[in-house]
């Protein structure tokens, strides 16, 4: 063995070994659900495209808006745009992607909102370091109209707080990075609900797995009168939402009662329906989403 070969061997031995746990090979799909408000979509996508940790794929799913987001489609040729075949709400779309994507993790994002540039990097590092199944973050509200609504503080230990009060919302759904296989293991989303499916799933996930919130503000939520939670037909206090809330709250009480009694956790979504059907519009094709 000559001196040069020996030098190379010693040099390679000195390099730090990358463990499988910290390998950059994990596949991450960022899912942006979108409906109507095209003027905020570009800002939203830019906040995802410019993340310090890049997603493997980014998909924008339009839920049958009156017009396609043509400007965004032209501005972001490396982002995949698809459209739902019917206006079924965000949870039906998200459940389809949980079932059909080939990625390890799903990063959620509402198209009205935007993300901190280090959001994915921090959430991914946390999910690995803490062996977590799902990680959310703190958020900050940005108000587009005059309304008195306090931004919630998410608990760092959602399970402990949920056991104390089964009706709290211990993780803010759009802030989350989720292990896709875990989401399916605990039953997925109640895709038959246009609203409330996030609350129902989160409580099951919190009780069945390791779900945490980080203490950093990584997500910025836009509060406006046309949002699902503030529109007169779908917002807080609307008849349809109140009806769903009754079912979801009953399930929450039963979930925590059973866990406290014998440690059991139901992994059944309470309102499943047929999956969404997605039509390709533009951008790269994504494995599993054909």
Backbone as CSV, one residue per row, in Angstrom:
resi,resn,N_x,N_y,N_z,CA_x,CA_y,CA_z,C_x,C_y,C_z
1,UNK,0.856,-1.196,0.000,0.000,0.000,0.000,0.890,1.243,0.000
2,UNK,0.714,2.131,-0.990,1.566,3.315,-1.053,1.089,4.384,-0.084
3,UNK,1.920,5.415,0.085,1.617,6.468,1.056,0.358,7.240,0.701
4,UNK,0.126,7.416,-0.624,-1.048,8.193,-1.048,-2.337,7.448,-0.710
5,UNK,-2.358,6.130,-0.966,-3.539,5.319,-0.642,-3.802,5.322,0.859
6,UNK,-2.736,5.193,1.640,-2.885,5.220,3.089,-3.428,6.563,3.568
7,UNK,-2.959,7.623,2.935,-3.440,8.962,3.287,-4.940,9.092,3.016
8,UNK,-5.397,8.568,1.868,-6.821,8.638,1.529,-7.664,7.848,2.529
9,UNK,-7.202,6.663,2.902,-7.957,5.856,3.855,-8.095,6.568,5.197
10,UNK,-7.007,7.150,5.655,-7.055,7.889,6.921,-7.967,9.098,6.832
11,UNK,-7.953,9.742,5.656,-8.794,10.921,5.460,-10.268,10.547,5.517
12,UNK,-10.649,9.462,4.833,-12.051,9.046,4.821,-12.508,8.585,6.203
13,UNK,-11.589,7.946,6.956,-11.942,7.521,8.311,-12.237,8.704,9.220
14,UNK,-11.629,9.846,8.892,-11.817,11.034,9.731,-13.145,11.728,9.486
15,UNK,-13.830,11.403,8.367,-15.114,12.042,8.078,-16.173,11.531,9.051
16,UNK,-17.067,12.407,9.537,-18.151,11.946,10.418,-19.128,11.064,9.656
17,UNK,-19.508,9.955,10.272,-20.478,9.059,9.643,-21.892,9.587,9.866
18,UNK,-22.694,9.543,8.824,-24.076,10.000,8.911,-24.953,8.807,9.253
19,UNK,-25.611,8.873,10.399,-26.479,7.769,10.800,-27.724,7.752,9.931
20,UNK,-28.371,6.596,9.882,-29.604,6.479,9.100,-30.662,7.432,9.618
21,UNK,-30.640,7.649,10.943,-31.626,8.537,11.560,-31.528,9.950,11.008
22,UNK,-30.290,10.397,10.722,-30.079,11.759,10.260,-29.846,11.836,8.756
23,UNK,-30.144,10.755,8.059,-29.947,10.732,6.617,-30.873,11.727,5.931
24,UNK,-30.353,12.392,4.865,-31.201,13.350,4.154,-32.145,12.690,3.158
25,UNK,-32.268,11.355,3.214,-33.013,10.644,2.188,-34.511,10.570,2.453
26,UNK,-34.985,11.061,3.595,-36.418,10.996,3.859,-37.171,11.830,2.823
27,UNK,-38.324,11.331,2.433,-39.132,12.020,1.417,-40.245,12.807,2.108
28,UNK,-40.312,14.083,1.772,-41.274,14.986,2.409,-42.157,15.612,1.342
29,UNK,-43.452,15.511,1.547,-44.420,16.146,0.652,-45.090,17.294,1.387
30,UNK,-44.957,18.505,0.855,-45.699,19.641,1.393,-47.015,19.762,0.646
31,UNK,-48.110,19.769,1.392,-49.457,19.804,0.823,-50.088,21.161,1.111
32,UNK,-50.367,21.915,0.056,-51.018,23.221,0.176,-52.439,23.087,-0.354
33,UNK,-53.414,23.119,0.536,-54.816,23.073,0.108,-55.285,24.494,-0.179
34,UNK,-56.027,24.643,-1.286,-56.316,25.989,-1.788,-57.746,26.091,-2.309
35,UNK,-58.363,27.255,-2.022,-59.693,27.530,-2.564,-59.906,29.037,-2.686
36,UNK,-60.087,29.501,-3.881,-60.532,30.855,-4.242,-59.523,31.992,-4.047
37,UNK,-58.919,32.143,-2.890,-58.139,33.345,-2.588,-56.764,33.302,-3.259
38,UNK,-56.736,33.555,-4.588,-55.494,33.462,-5.350,-54.482,34.531,-4.954
39,UNK,-54.945,35.673,-4.426,-54.028,36.785,-4.160,-53.020,36.469,-3.055
40,UNK,-53.309,35.469,-2.230,-52.383,35.108,-1.148,-51.592,33.845,-1.452
41,UNK,-51.927,33.177,-2.526,-51.309,31.887,-2.820,-49.820,32.019,-3.136
42,UNK,-49.439,33.040,-3.886,-48.032,33.194,-4.271,-47.152,33.406,-3.043
43,UNK,-47.593,34.257,-2.129,-46.833,34.477,-0.891,-46.693,33.175,-0.104
44,UNK,-47.754,32.400,-0.074,-47.737,31.112,0.616,-46.706,30.169,-0.009
45,UNK,-46.773,30.003,-1.329,-45.853,29.083,-2.012,-44.411,29.541,-1.852
46,UNK,-44.171,30.835,-1.963,-42.809,31.357,-1.799,-42.234,30.989,-0.436
47,UNK,-43.075,31.019,0.589,-42.592,30.690,1.934,-42.205,29.219,2.054
48,UNK,-42.783,28.367,1.213,-42.447,26.944,1.213,-41.254,26.666,0.305
49,UNK,-41.249,27.256,-0.865,-40.138,27.071,-1.805,-38.819,27.539,-1.196
50,UNK,-38.870,28.589,-0.387,-37.659,29.191,0.179,-37.292,28.652,1.560
51,UNK,-37.815,27.498,1.917,-37.461,26.887,3.195,-35.971,26.514,3.239
52,UNK,-35.373,26.612,4.422,-33.969,26.217,4.585,-33.789,24.716,4.348
53,UNK,-34.790,23.926,4.685,-34.826,22.503,4.365,-35.874,22.317,3.280
54,UNK,-35.476,21.786,2.142,-36.378,21.687,1.001,-37.249,20.437,1.087
55,UNK,-38.495,20.577,0.682,-39.381,19.425,0.529,-38.949,18.621,-0.690
56,UNK,-39.197,17.322,-0.646,-38.973,16.502,-1.832,-39.917,16.933,-2.942
57,UNK,-41.169,17.152,-2.587,-42.193,17.596,-3.535,-43.117,18.588,-2.849
58,UNK,-43.681,19.479,-3.655,-44.691,20.432,-3.187,-45.898,20.301,-4.102
59,UNK,-47.072,20.107,-3.517,-48.287,20.017,-4.319,-49.309,21.029,-3.825
60,UNK,-49.866,21.778,-4.763,-50.980,22.685,-4.488,-52.239,22.017,-5.015
61,UNK,-53.206,21.793,-4.136,-54.453,21.142,-4.537,-55.570,22.175,-4.514
62,UNK,-56.073,22.512,-5.684,-57.179,23.460,-5.788,-58.499,22.712,-5.611
63,UNK,-59.321,23.201,-4.694,-60.576,22.523,-4.358,-61.736,23.117,-5.159
64,UNK,-61.589,23.073,-6.487,-62.628,23.548,-7.411,-62.929,25.043,-7.239
65,UNK,-61.874,25.873,-7.279,-62.077,27.325,-7.308,-62.783,27.715,-8.599
66,UNK,-63.403,28.892,-8.601,-64.099,29.365,-9.800,-63.141,29.514,-10.976
67,UNK,-61.897,29.925,-10.680,-60.861,30.049,-11.701,-59.591,29.367,-11.204
68,UNK,-58.806,28.842,-12.138,-57.543,28.226,-11.759,-56.534,29.294,-11.337
69,UNK,-55.607,28.968,-10.442,-54.571,29.923,-10.021,-53.474,30.041,-11.077
70,UNK,-53.829,30.596,-12.212,-52.949,30.601,-13.379,-51.625,31.319,-13.118
71,UNK,-51.678,32.454,-12.433,-50.450,33.214,-12.172,-49.464,32.387,-11.347
72,UNK,-49.956,31.721,-10.335,-49.092,30.886,-9.496,-48.545,29.699,-10.280
73,UNK,-49.364,29.109,-11.135,-48.919,27.976,-11.938,-47.773,28.374,-12.862
74,UNK,-47.843,29.572,-13.411,-46.782,30.049,-14.306,-45.526,30.449,-13.532
75,UNK,-45.703,30.983,-12.340,-44.566,31.472,-11.547,-43.760,30.332,-10.929
76,UNK,-44.420,29.199,-10.665,-43.748,28.096,-9.969,-43.819,26.815,-10.806
77,UNK,-42.997,26.706,-11.862,-43.047,25.515,-12.721,-42.562,24.248,-12.025
78,UNK,-41.832,24.375,-10.918,-41.329,23.203,-10.202,-42.242,22.767,-9.055
79,UNK,-43.383,23.425,-8.950,-44.406,23.034,-7.983,-45.528,22.323,-8.731
80,UNK,-46.024,21.242,-8.177,-47.105,20.484,-8.812,-48.458,21.083,-8.437
81,UNK,-49.279,21.315,-9.454,-50.641,21.813,-9.243,-51.623,20.750,-9.717
82,UNK,-52.580,20.427,-8.858,-53.654,19.501,-9.211,-54.966,20.117,-8.749
83,UNK,-56.059,19.549,-9.231,-57.379,20.046,-8.833,-58.261,18.880,-8.427
84,UNK,-59.000,19.067,-7.346,-59.960,18.060,-6.915,-61.122,18.015,-7.896
85,UNK,-61.650,16.830,-8.135,-62.755,16.677,-9.086,-64.062,17.237,-8.549
86,UNK,-64.116,17.477,-7.235,-65.297,18.075,-6.626,-64.865,18.915,-5.434
87,UNK,-65.697,19.870,-5.055,-65.401,20.691,-3.889,-65.793,19.916,-2.632
88,UNK,-64.827,19.188,-2.083,-65.114,18.330,-0.938,-64.486,18.777,0.357
89,UNK,-63.764,19.902,0.333,-63.122,20.396,1.545,-61.707,19.869,1.708
90,UNK,-60.920,20.507,2.561,-59.494,20.167,2.684,-59.211,18.789,3.257
91,UNK,-60.072,18.281,4.127,-59.757,17.023,4.802,-59.901,15.828,3.866
92,UNK,-60.815,15.920,2.941,-60.957,14.862,1.937,-59.710,14.807,1.058
93,UNK,-59.194,15.982,0.711,-57.961,16.068,-0.076,-56.783,15.509,0.716
94,UNK,-56.643,15.938,1.948,-55.508,15.505,2.770,-55.537,14.005,3.026
95,UNK,-56.723,13.440,3.206,-56.819,11.999,3.410,-56.385,11.245,2.160
96,UNK,-56.772,11.744,0.995,-56.336,11.115,-0.260,-54.810,11.081,-0.334
97,UNK,-54.175,12.194,0.011,-52.719,12.272,-0.071,-52.046,11.402,0.988
98,UNK,-52.623,11.309,2.164,-52.093,10.393,3.173,-52.117,8.955,2.666
99,UNK,-53.165,8.592,1.963,-53.328,7.224,1.482,-52.474,6.922,0.259
100,UNK,-52.256,7.900,-0.605,-51.670,7.623,-1.915,-50.253,8.127,-2.132
101,UNK,-49.795,9.072,-1.337,-48.429,9.569,-1.500,-47.423,8.488,-1.104
102,UNK,-46.221,8.594,-1.630,-45.160,7.631,-1.315,-44.091,8.256,-0.418
103,UNK,-44.454,9.296,0.298,-43.503,10.048,1.107,-43.521,9.578,2.565
104,UNK,-42.439,9.868,3.264,-42.343,9.512,4.677,-43.119,10.491,5.554
105,UNK,-43.037,11.775,5.193,-43.661,12.820,5.998,-44.525,13.732,5.131
106,UNK,-45.569,14.247,5.750,-46.440,15.234,5.123,-46.345,16.528,5.926
107,UNK,-46.011,17.628,5.236,-46.028,18.952,5.856,-47.286,19.664,5.386
108,UNK,-48.104,20.108,6.331,-49.357,20.775,5.996,-49.148,22.275,5.824
109,UNK,-49.992,22.875,4.994,-49.936,24.322,4.779,-51.252,24.774,4.158
110,UNK,-51.906,25.762,4.784,-53.084,26.385,4.174,-52.630,27.496,3.245
111,UNK,-53.333,27.674,2.139,-52.888,28.631,1.117,-53.096,30.084,1.516
112,UNK,-53.904,30.345,2.538,-54.078,31.717,3.032,-52.889,32.159,3.884
113,UNK,-52.114,31.210,4.361,-51.112,31.456,5.394,-49.702,31.374,4.822
114,UNK,-48.706,31.592,5.676,-47.324,31.431,5.241,-46.487,30.905,6.399
115,UNK,-45.278,30.431,6.058,-44.423,29.746,7.028,-43.114,30.487,7.263
116,UNK,-42.584,30.322,8.463,-41.234,30.788,8.794,-40.234,30.033,7.915
117,UNK,-39.148,30.682,7.461,-38.213,30.021,6.551,-37.533,28.782,7.119
118,UNK,-37.476,28.648,8.439,-36.850,27.467,9.051,-37.871,26.461,9.569
119,UNK,-39.121,26.629,9.183,-40.175,25.787,9.750,-39.915,24.302,9.534
120,UNK,-39.731,23.878,8.292,-39.566,22.454,8.014,-38.298,21.913,8.664
121,UNK,-37.227,22.666,8.618,-35.970,22.213,9.220,-36.142,21.945,10.712
122,UNK,-36.790,22.859,11.409,-36.976,22.707,12.857,-37.919,21.548,13.172
123,UNK,-39.023,21.453,12.442,-39.984,20.376,12.707,-39.384,19.006,12.410
124,UNK,-38.635,18.900,11.313,-38.040,17.612,10.954,-36.986,17.192,11.974
125,UNK,-36.155,18.133,12.396,-35.147,17.811,13.405,-35.812,17.387,14.711
126,UNK,-36.911,18.038,15.050,-37.626,17.694,16.281,-38.260,16.317,16.193
127,UNK,-38.860,16.018,15.065,-39.541,14.726,14.920,-38.536,13.577,15.005
128,UNK,-37.299,13.831,14.562,-36.247,12.817,14.656,-35.675,12.737,16.068
129,UNK,-35.287,13.879,16.597,-34.636,13.894,17.911,-35.544,13.397,19.023
130,UNK,-36.845,13.678,18.904,-37.795,13.299,19.948,-38.534,11.998,19.625
131,UNK,-38.145,11.343,18.516,-38.841,10.128,18.071,-40.349,10.353,18.055
132,UNK,-40.747,11.491,17.514,-42.161,11.883,17.511,-42.874,11.362,16.269
133,UNK,-44.177,11.264,16.376,-45.021,10.858,15.252,-45.615,12.061,14.525
134,UNK,-45.766,13.149,15.242,-46.333,14.370,14.673,-45.847,15.547,15.509
135,UNK,-45.460,16.629,14.826,-44.956,17.811,15.526,-45.651,19.051,14.984
136,UNK,-46.178,19.859,15.898,-46.751,21.150,15.540,-45.910,22.267,16.122
137,UNK,-46.358,23.496,15.917,-45.598,24.649,16.409,-46.543,25.707,16.962
138,UNK,-45.945,26.747,17.489,-46.716,27.934,17.841,-47.039,28.690,16.555
139,UNK,-48.014,29.588,16.628,-48.414,30.357,15.459,-48.699,31.794,15.853
140,UNK,-48.801,32.636,14.848,-49.123,34.044,15.056,-50.210,34.435,14.077
141,UNK,-51.188,35.208,14.550,-52.295,35.644,13.702,-51.939,36.940,12.968
142,UNK,-52.401,37.003,11.724,-52.338,38.238,10.934,-53.774,38.575,10.543
143,UNK,-54.275,39.711,11.012,-55.694,40.044,10.857,-55.932,40.858,9.585
144,UNK,-56.881,40.387,8.772,-57.272,41.092,7.553,-58.561,41.890,7.745
145,UNK,-59.179,41.793,8.904,-60.367,42.590,9.209,-60.441,42.768,10.721
146,UNK,-61.299,43.660,11.148,-61.367,44.026,12.564,-62.125,42.956,13.346
147,UNK,-61.384,42.172,14.085,-61.996,41.107,14.874,-61.163,40.896,16.134
148,UNK,-61.842,40.626,17.221,-61.147,40.371,18.484,-61.036,38.862,18.671
149,UNK,-59.923,38.312,18.296,-59.708,36.868,18.400,-58.272,36.621,18.851
150,UNK,-58.121,36.038,20.000,-56.801,35.830,20.582,-56.129,34.606,19.974
151,UNK,-54.876,34.770,19.627,-54.107,33.652,19.082,-53.790,32.657,20.198
152,UNK,-54.061,31.375,19.985,-53.827,30.389,21.044,-52.344,30.074,21.227
153,UNK,-52.011,29.611,22.420,-50.677,29.086,22.709,-50.795,27.569,22.785
154,UNK,-50.017,26.872,21.971,-50.107,25.419,21.917,-49.267,24.783,23.030
155,UNK,-49.819,23.819,23.753,-49.079,23.184,24.852,-47.919,22.333,24.339
156,UNK,-46.809,22.334,25.065,-45.659,21.527,24.666,-45.913,20.040,24.898
157,UNK,-46.814,19.716,25.824,-47.204,18.326,26.088,-48.709,18.195,25.835
158,UNK,-49.105,17.987,24.572,-50.534,17.946,24.244,-51.302,16.849,24.971
159,UNK,-50.678,15.687,25.183,-51.399,14.580,25.823,-51.795,14.928,27.250
160,UNK,-50.878,15.501,27.991,-51.175,15.857,29.373,-52.340,16.844,29.443
161,UNK,-52.344,17.827,28.541,-53.408,18.830,28.548,-54.732,18.242,28.079
162,UNK,-54.674,17.304,27.138,-55.905,16.690,26.628,-56.555,15.807,27.687
163,UNK,-55.742,15.131,28.474,-56.287,14.317,29.563,-56.992,15.206,30.584
164,UNK,-56.434,16.384,30.824,-57.066,17.327,31.749,-58.381,17.851,31.199
165,UNK,-58.408,18.126,29.899,-59.600,18.698,29.259,-59.751,18.117,27.858
166,UNK,-60.612,17.103,27.685,-60.755,16.433,26.389,-61.250,17.333,25.257
167,UNK,-61.760,18.523,25.576,-62.352,19.374,24.540,-61.404,20.449,24.020
168,UNK,-60.179,20.495,24.535,-59.251,21.501,24.016,-58.737,21.093,22.638
169,UNK,-58.169,22.068,21.945,-57.549,21.849,20.631,-56.040,21.919,20.863
170,UNK,-55.377,20.774,21.169,-54.016,20.810,21.697,-52.908,20.987,20.665
171,UNK,-53.240,20.834,19.388,-52.271,21.017,18.305,-52.988,21.748,17.181
172,UNK,-52.345,22.764,16.608,-52.974,23.484,15.501,-52.611,22.778,14.200
173,UNK,-53.613,22.193,13.567,-53.440,21.256,12.461,-52.547,21.769,11.329
174,UNK,-52.745,22.971,10.789,-51.910,23.384,9.649,-50.436,23.573,9.979
175,UNK,-50.083,23.613,11.268,-48.672,23.794,11.631,-47.882,22.497,11.590
176,UNK,-48.528,21.373,11.313,-47.940,20.066,11.612,-47.074,19.466,10.506
177,UNK,-46.054,18.745,10.956,-45.324,17.772,10.148,-45.715,16.401,10.688
178,UNK,-46.147,15.509,9.795,-46.753,14.245,10.216,-46.025,13.066,9.587
179,UNK,-45.753,12.060,10.384,-45.310,10.781,9.856,-46.514,10.148,9.152
180,UNK,-46.411,9.984,7.844,-47.581,9.561,7.054,-48.081,8.183,7.480
181,UNK,-47.177,7.275,7.734,-47.597,5.917,8.120,-48.292,5.920,9.480
182,UNK,-47.810,6.767,10.371,-48.473,6.890,11.674,-49.897,7.400,11.502
183,UNK,-50.083,8.394,10.637,-51.421,8.953,10.421,-52.397,7.884,9.953
184,UNK,-51.934,7.000,9.082,-52.795,5.918,8.606,-53.014,4.877,9.703
185,UNK,-51.987,4.634,10.491,-52.076,3.642,11.569,-53.141,4.011,12.588
186,UNK,-53.305,5.312,12.833,-54.298,5.740,13.832,-55.642,6.095,13.190
187,UNK,-55.842,5.687,11.932,-57.161,5.777,11.320,-57.372,6.878,10.311
188,UNK,-56.398,7.787,10.174,-56.552,8.862,9.194,-57.647,9.848,9.569
189,UNK,-57.981,10.686,8.611,-58.956,11.755,8.830,-60.390,11.302,8.580
190,UNK,-61.311,11.925,9.290,-62.738,11.735,8.997,-63.072,12.549,7.751
191,UNK,-62.824,11.948,6.610,-62.923,12.667,5.338,-64.350,13.047,4.970
192,UNK,-65.323,12.515,5.693,-66.708,12.901,5.454,-67.083,14.227,6.086
193,UNK,-66.198,14.774,6.911,-66.444,16.072,7.547,-65.785,17.190,6.745
194,UNK,-66.533,18.245,6.472,-65.945,19.427,5.833,-65.190,20.261,6.860
195,UNK,-65.565,20.153,8.109,-64.831,20.791,9.200,-64.917,19.893,10.423
196,UNK,-63.973,20.067,11.341,-63.944,19.259,12.551,-63.107,18.001,12.451
197,UNK,-62.739,17.598,11.232,-61.944,16.379,11.071,-60.551,16.534,11.654
198,UNK,-60.026,17.753,11.641,-58.703,17.976,12.228,-58.739,17.757,13.737
199,UNK,-59.742,18.335,14.403,-59.869,18.157,15.857,-60.005,16.686,16.223
200,UNK,-60.837,15.980,15.483,-61.108,14.573,15.791,-59.854,13.729,15.594
201,UNK,-59.125,13.967,14.497,-57.893,13.210,14.246,-56.813,13.541,15.268
202,UNK,-56.623,14.823,15.542,-55.558,15.246,16.458,-55.697,14.564,17.809
203,UNK,-56.913,14.477,18.322,-57.102,13.859,19.641,-56.762,12.375,19.619
204,UNK,-57.147,11.693,18.545,-56.762,10.283,18.413,-55.245,10.140,18.341
205,UNK,-54.615,10.999,17.529,-53.164,10.936,17.345,-52.424,11.227,18.644
206,UNK,-52.878,12.234,19.367,-52.228,12.614,20.625,-52.285,11.473,21.637
207,UNK,-53.436,10.815,21.735,-53.585,9.750,22.723,-52.876,8.464,22.295
208,UNK,-52.716,8.255,20.984,-52.148,6.992,20.499,-50.644,7.053,20.259
209,UNK,-50.085,8.238,20.085,-48.677,8.335,19.704,-47.922,9.388,20.481
210,UNK,-46.765,9.741,19.940,-45.927,10.783,20.535,-46.090,12.054,19.705
211,UNK,-46.958,12.923,20.149,-47.274,14.168,19.442,-46.864,15.336,20.330
212,UNK,-46.091,16.259,19.773,-45.595,17.386,20.566,-45.703,18.680,19.770
213,UNK,-45.589,19.786,20.474,-45.461,21.109,19.867,-44.115,21.702,20.247
214,UNK,-43.459,22.369,19.303,-42.259,23.131,19.639,-42.686,24.502,20.157
215,UNK,-41.772,25.186,20.810,-42.145,26.472,21.412,-41.898,27.664,20.494
216,UNK,-41.374,27.419,19.270,-41.130,28.517,18.337,-42.371,28.835,17.510
217,UNK,-42.528,30.114,17.165,-43.565,30.540,16.218,-43.034,30.284,14.813
218,UNK,-43.617,29.304,14.131,-43.157,28.913,12.798,-44.237,29.055,11.740
219,UNK,-45.430,29.447,12.141,-46.567,29.481,11.213,-47.346,30.770,11.422
220,UNK,-47.731,31.392,10.307,-48.446,32.667,10.347,-49.810,32.487,9.686
221,UNK,-50.853,32.648,10.483,-52.214,32.387,10.023,-52.936,33.693,9.707
222,UNK,-53.485,33.745,8.522,-54.221,34.926,8.082,-55.688,34.787,8.484
223,UNK,-56.185,35.732,9.275,-57.578,35.735,9.716,-58.364,36.662,8.802
224,UNK,-59.310,36.081,8.042,-60.100,36.895,7.109,-61.531,36.362,7.045
225,UNK,-62.479,37.186,6.617,-63.904,36.816,6.713,-64.347,35.711,5.769
226,UNK,-63.536,35.356,4.764,-63.927,34.308,3.826,-63.344,32.945,4.185
227,UNK,-62.603,32.875,5.282,-61.993,31.601,5.658,-63.056,30.614,6.132
228,UNK,-62.683,29.348,6.156,-63.620,28.294,6.547,-64.140,28.498,7.964
229,UNK,-63.297,29.064,8.827,-63.697,29.234,10.227,-64.424,30.547,10.501
230,UNK,-64.486,31.457,9.507,-65.127,32.755,9.736,-66.256,33.072,8.754
231,UNK,-66.402,32.287,7.710,-67.500,32.501,6.767,-68.831,32.189,7.464
232,UNK,-69.882,32.980,7.208,-71.173,32.762,7.887,-71.743,31.355,7.724
233,UNK,-71.478,30.717,6.588,-72.056,29.400,6.336,-71.260,28.257,6.957
234,UNK,-69.976,28.489,7.221,-69.122,27.403,7.713,-68.365,27.743,8.990
235,UNK,-68.441,28.986,9.432,-67.627,29.443,10.552,-68.121,28.986,11.910
236,UNK,-67.407,29.419,12.937,-67.788,29.096,14.313,-69.217,29.560,14.588
237,UNK,-70.038,28.668,15.117,-71.420,28.997,15.424,-72.404,28.707,14.315
238,UNK,-71.927,28.349,13.119,-72.843,28.011,12.026,-73.503,26.657,12.319
239,UNK,-74.741,26.443,11.835,-75.459,25.196,12.145,-74.696,23.936,11.755
240,UNK,-74.115,23.947,10.563,-73.377,22.767,10.118,-72.189,22.451,11.006
241,UNK,-71.449,23.480,11.390,-70.285,23.267,12.247,-70.707,22.799,13.643
242,UNK,-71.777,23.379,14.184,-72.242,22.984,15.515,-72.652,21.511,15.548
243,UNK,-73.276,21.058,14.470,-73.695,19.657,14.396,-72.486,18.725,14.425
244,UNK,-71.460,19.070,13.647,-70.243,18.259,13.628,-69.529,18.329,14.976
245,UNK,-69.495,19.507,15.572,-68.821,19.672,16.857,-69.416,18.774,17.938
246,UNK,-70.726,18.589,17.903,-71.360,17.708,18.886,-70.815,16.284,18.774
247,UNK,-70.681,15.800,17.541,-70.157,14.454,17.321,-68.695,14.350,17.731
248,UNK,-67.921,15.362,17.361,-66.484,15.349,17.643,-66.219,15.446,19.146
249,UNK,-66.983,16.281,19.829,-66.792,16.426,21.279,-67.196,15.162,22.036
250,UNK,-68.257,14.519,21.580,-68.658,13.258,22.201,-67.561,12.213,22.038
251,UNK,-66.998,12.143,20.831,-65.907,11.193,20.580,-64.689,11.512,21.439
252,UNK,-64.414,12.805,21.648,-63.268,13.215,22.465,-63.430,12.772,23.917
253,UNK,-64.626,12.955,24.448,-64.884,12.535,25.831,-64.702,11.029,25.980
254,UNK,-65.240,10.275,25.034,-65.129,8.820,25.087,-63.673,8.381,24.943
255,UNK,-62.933,9.052,24.074,-61.529,8.720,23.844,-60.712,8.847,25.127
256,UNK,-60.844,9.981,25.794,-60.068,10.227,27.010,-60.563,9.354,28.162
257,UNK,-61.871,9.152,28.256,-62.413,8.290,29.316,-61.875,6.867,29.198
258,UNK,-61.872,6.335,27.972,-61.378,4.975,27.761,-59.882,4.875,28.052
259,UNK,-59.141,5.899,27.650,-57.694,5.899,27.915,-57.423,5.936,29.418
260,UNK,-58.166,6.759,30.118,-57.976,6.877,31.566,-58.390,5.604,32.293
261,UNK,-59.362,4.896,31.713,-59.884,3.684,32.348,-58.952,2.496,32.167
262,UNK,-58.526,2.237,30.916,-57.730,1.027,30.670,-56.577,1.227,29.685
263,UNK,-56.304,2.471,29.292,-55.190,2.742,28.382,-55.490,2.494,26.921
264,UNK,-56.734,2.150,26.599,-57.087,1.868,25.205,-57.342,3.158,24.435
265,UNK,-57.047,3.120,23.128,-57.259,4.277,22.253,-57.924,3.802,20.968
266,UNK,-59.061,4.381,20.638,-59.725,4.063,19.378,-58.939,4.660,18.219
267,UNK,-58.723,3.860,17.185,-58.040,4.354,15.989,-58.985,4.301,14.788
268,UNK,-60.224,4.634,15.031,-61.225,4.621,13.972,-61.765,6.028,13.759
269,UNK,-61.642,6.528,12.521,-62.234,7.822,12.180,-63.749,7.690,12.216
270,UNK,-64.433,8.707,12.716,-65.872,8.560,12.958,-66.727,8.856,11.733
271,UNK,-66.137,9.402,10.673,-66.944,9.722,9.483,-66.094,9.640,8.225
272,UNK,-65.970,8.434,7.678,-65.208,8.220,6.451,-66.124,8.320,5.239
273,UNK,-65.546,8.760,4.130,-66.277,8.784,2.868,-65.312,8.411,1.755
274,UNK,-65.794,8.375,0.532,-64.931,8.017,-0.591,-63.822,9.046,-0.761
275,UNK,-62.675,8.597,-1.277,-61.526,9.472,-1.440,-61.768,10.515,-2.517
276,UNK,-61.004,11.592,-2.429,-61.036,12.608,-3.477,-60.412,12.041,-4.747
277,UNK,-60.697,12.671,-5.863,-60.064,12.338,-7.132,-59.371,13.591,-7.634
278,UNK,-58.077,13.485,-7.954,-57.288,14.649,-8.324,-56.947,14.640,-9.806
279,UNK,-57.030,15.809,-10.420,-56.708,15.978,-11.833,-55.445,16.821,-11.961
280,UNK,-54.487,16.324,-12.741,-53.207,17.016,-12.923,-53.397,18.303,-13.722
281,UNK,-52.727,19.373,-13.270,-52.771,20.657,-13.970,-51.415,21.039,-14.543
282,UNK,-50.383,21.087,-13.689,-49.062,21.504,-14.164,-47.991,21.100,-13.164
283,UNK,-46.731,21.226,-13.594,-45.606,20.926,-12.721,-45.166,19.476,-12.791
284,UNK,-44.175,19.105,-11.990,-43.654,17.736,-12.011,-44.703,16.725,-11.560
285,UNK,-44.665,15.550,-12.171,-45.523,14.473,-11.690,-44.944,13.920,-10.389
286,UNK,-45.825,13.575,-9.466,-45.413,13.063,-8.159,-45.822,11.602,-8.050
287,UNK,-44.878,10.776,-7.640,-45.137,9.347,-7.510,-46.315,9.088,-6.580
288,UNK,-47.247,8.283,-7.040,-48.405,7.919,-6.235,-49.615,8.805,-6.436
289,UNK,-49.420,9.962,-7.090,-50.531,10.907,-7.244,-50.983,10.982,-8.689
290,UNK,-51.261,9.845,-9.289,-51.736,9.805,-10.670,-53.199,9.409,-10.706
